[in-house]
Amino acid sequence: MPTKYEQRLEIFDNLTILGLTYILLCFTEFAFDPVARYKMGFVMIIIVIQNVAIHIGLISLDPIMRIKEMFKNRYAYWRRAKEWLTRLKDKREKNIF
């Protein structure tokens, strides 16, 4: 069963397709004004670009979060190693004196 997120994304896709289908009617002789047809072409391009941009953003979100988590883990590991080395250095200094 798809998650709520996937269902909403599917509804968004269906609404986009529905809107683009209605816009296609404006390219027929149904719309008498050629300027209106020309403007509807830009509206169609904007809707397609919006849909593609949202999907690319959602697809790239997971790898970005993984990279962020990787750097966070590496930083934590580096901090632990640095603390361990300073403690080791302090112990050596105390043993010398």
Contact map, one row per residue, 1 for C-alpha under 8 A:
1110000000000000000000000000000000000000000000000000000000000000000000000000000000000000000000000
1111111000000000000000000000000000000000000000000000000000000000000000000000000000000000000000000
1111111000000000000000000000000000000000000000000000000000000000000000000000000000000000000000000
0111111100000000000000000000000000000000000000000000000000000000000000000000000000000000000000000
0111111110000000000000000000000000000000000000000000000000000000000000000000000000000000000000000
0111111111000000000000000000000000000000000000000000000000000000000000000000000000000000000000000
0111111111100000000000000000000000000000000000000000000000000000000000000000000000000000000000000
0001111111110000000000000000000000000000000000000000000000000000000000000000000000000000000000000
0000111111111000000000000000000000000000000000000000000000000000000000000000000000000000000000000
0000011111111100000000000000000000000000000000000000000000000000000000000000000000000000000000000
0000001111111110000000000000000000000000000000000000000000000000000000000000000000000000000000000
0000000111111111000000000000000000000000000000000000000000000000000000000000000000000000000000000
0000000011111111100000000000000000000000000000000010000000000000000000000000000000000000000000000
0000000001111111110000000000000000000000000000000000000000000000000000000000000000000000000000000
0000000000111111111000000000000000000000000000000000000000000000000000000000000000000000000000000
0000000000011111111100000000000000000000000000110010000000000000000000000000000000000000000000000
0000000000001111111110000000000000000000000000000000000000000000000000000000000000000000000000000
0000000000000111111111000000000000000000000000000000000000000000000000000000000000000000000000000
0000000000000011111111100000000000000000000000000000000000000000000000000000000000000000000000000
0000000000000001111111110000000000000000000100100000000000000000000000000000000000000000000000000
0000000000000000111111111000000000000000000000000000000000000000000000000000000000000000000000000
0000000000000000011111111100000000000000000000000000000000000000000000000000000000000000000000000
0000000000000000001111111110000000000001000100000000000000000000000000000000000000000000000000000
0000000000000000000111111111000000000000000000000000000000000000000000000000000000000000000000000
0000000000000000000011111111011000000000000000000000000000000000000000000000000000000000000000000
0000000000000000000001111111111000001001000000000000000000000000000000000000000000000000000000000
0000000000000000000000111111111000001001000000000000000000000000000000000000000000000000000000000
0000000000000000000000011111111000000000000000000000000000000000000000000000000000000000000000000
0000000000000000000000000111111100000000000000000000000000000000000000000000000000000000000000000
0000000000000000000000001111111100000000000000000000000000000000000000000000000000000000000000000
0000000000000000000000001111111111011000000000000000000000000000000000000000000000000000000000000
0000000000000000000000000000111111000000000000000000000000000000000000000000000000000000000000000
0000000000000000000000000000001111111000000000000000000000000000000000000000000000000000000000000
0000000000000000000000000000001111111100000000000000000000000000000000000000000000000000000000000
0000000000000000000000000000000011111110000000000000000000000000000000000000000000000000000000000
0000000000000000000000000000001011111111000000000000000000000000000000000000000000000000000000000
0000000000000000000000000110001011111111100000000000000000000000000000000000000000000000000000000
0000000000000000000000000000000001111111110000000000000000000000000000000000000000000000000000000
0000000000000000000000000000000000111111111000000000000000000000000000000000000000000000000000000
0000000000000000000000100110000000011111111100000000000000000000000000000000000000000000000000000
0000000000000000000000000000000000001111111110000000000000000000000000000000000000000000000000000
0000000000000000000000000000000000000111111111000000000000000000000000000000000000000000000000000
0000000000000000000000000000000000000011111111100000000000000000000000000000000000000000000000000
0000000000000000000100100000000000000001111111110000000000000000000000000000000000000000000000000
0000000000000000000000000000000000000000111111111000000000000000000000000000000000000000000000000
0000000000000000000000000000000000000000011111111100000000000000000000000000000000000000000000000
0000000000000001000100000000000000000000001111111110000000000000000000000000000000000000000000000
0000000000000001000000000000000000000000000111111111000000000000000000000000000000000000000000000
0000000000000000000000000000000000000000000011111111100000000000000000000000000000000000000000000
0000000000000000000000000000000000000000000001111111110000000000000000000000000000000000000000000
0000000000001001000000000000000000000000000000111111111000000000000000000000000000000000000000000
0000000000000000000000000000000000000000000000011111111100000000000000000000000000000000000000000
0000000000000000000000000000000000000000000000001111111110000000000000000000000000000000000000000
0000000000000000000000000000000000000000000000000111111111000000000000000000000000000000000000000
0000000000000000000000000000000000000000000000000011111111100000000000000000000000000000000000000
0000000000000000000000000000000000000000000000000001111111110000000000000000000000000000000000000
0000000000000000000000000000000000000000000000000000111111111000000000000000000000000000000000000
0000000000000000000000000000000000000000000000000000011111111100000000000000000000000000000000000
0000000000000000000000000000000000000000000000000000001111111110000000000000000000000000000000000
0000000000000000000000000000000000000000000000000000000111111111000000000000000000000000000000000
0000000000000000000000000000000000000000000000000000000011111111100000000000000000000000000000000
0000000000000000000000000000000000000000000000000000000001111111110000000000000000000000000000000
0000000000000000000000000000000000000000000000000000000000111111111000000000000000000000000000000
0000000000000000000000000000000000000000000000000000000000011111111100000000000000000000000000000
0000000000000000000000000000000000000000000000000000000000001111111110000000000000000000000000000
0000000000000000000000000000000000000000000000000000000000000111111111000000000000000000000000000
0000000000000000000000000000000000000000000000000000000000000011111111100000000000000000000000000
0000000000000000000000000000000000000000000000000000000000000001111111110000000000000000000000000
0000000000000000000000000000000000000000000000000000000000000000111111111000000000000000000000000
0000000000000000000000000000000000000000000000000000000000000000011111111100000000000000000000000
0000000000000000000000000000000000000000000000000000000000000000001111111110000000000000000000000
0000000000000000000000000000000000000000000000000000000000000000000111111111000000000000000000000
0000000000000000000000000000000000000000000000000000000000000000000011111111100000000000000000000
0000000000000000000000000000000000000000000000000000000000000000000001111111110000000000000000000
0000000000000000000000000000000000000000000000000000000000000000000000111111111000000000000000000
0000000000000000000000000000000000000000000000000000000000000000000000011111111100000000000000000
0000000000000000000000000000000000000000000000000000000000000000000000001111111110000000000000000
0000000000000000000000000000000000000000000000000000000000000000000000000111111111000000000000000
0000000000000000000000000000000000000000000000000000000000000000000000000011111111100000000000000
0000000000000000000000000000000000000000000000000000000000000000000000000001111111110000000000000
0000000000000000000000000000000000000000000000000000000000000000000000000000111111111000000000000
0000000000000000000000000000000000000000000000000000000000000000000000000000011111111100000000000
0000000000000000000000000000000000000000000000000000000000000000000000000000001111111110000000000
0000000000000000000000000000000000000000000000000000000000000000000000000000000111111111000000000
0000000000000000000000000000000000000000000000000000000000000000000000000000000011111111100000000
0000000000000000000000000000000000000000000000000000000000000000000000000000000001111111110000000
0000000000000000000000000000000000000000000000000000000000000000000000000000000000111111111000000
0000000000000000000000000000000000000000000000000000000000000000000000000000000000011111111100000
0000000000000000000000000000000000000000000000000000000000000000000000000000000000001111111110000
0000000000000000000000000000000000000000000000000000000000000000000000000000000000000111111111000
0000000000000000000000000000000000000000000000000000000000000000000000000000000000000011111111100
0000000000000000000000000000000000000000000000000000000000000000000000000000000000000001111111110
0000000000000000000000000000000000000000000000000000000000000000000000000000000000000000111111111
0000000000000000000000000000000000000000000000000000000000000000000000000000000000000000011111111
0000000000000000000000000000000000000000000000000000000000000000000000000000000000000000001111111
0000000000000000000000000000000000000000000000000000000000000000000000000000000000000000000111111
0000000000000000000000000000000000000000000000000000000000000000000000000000000000000000000011111
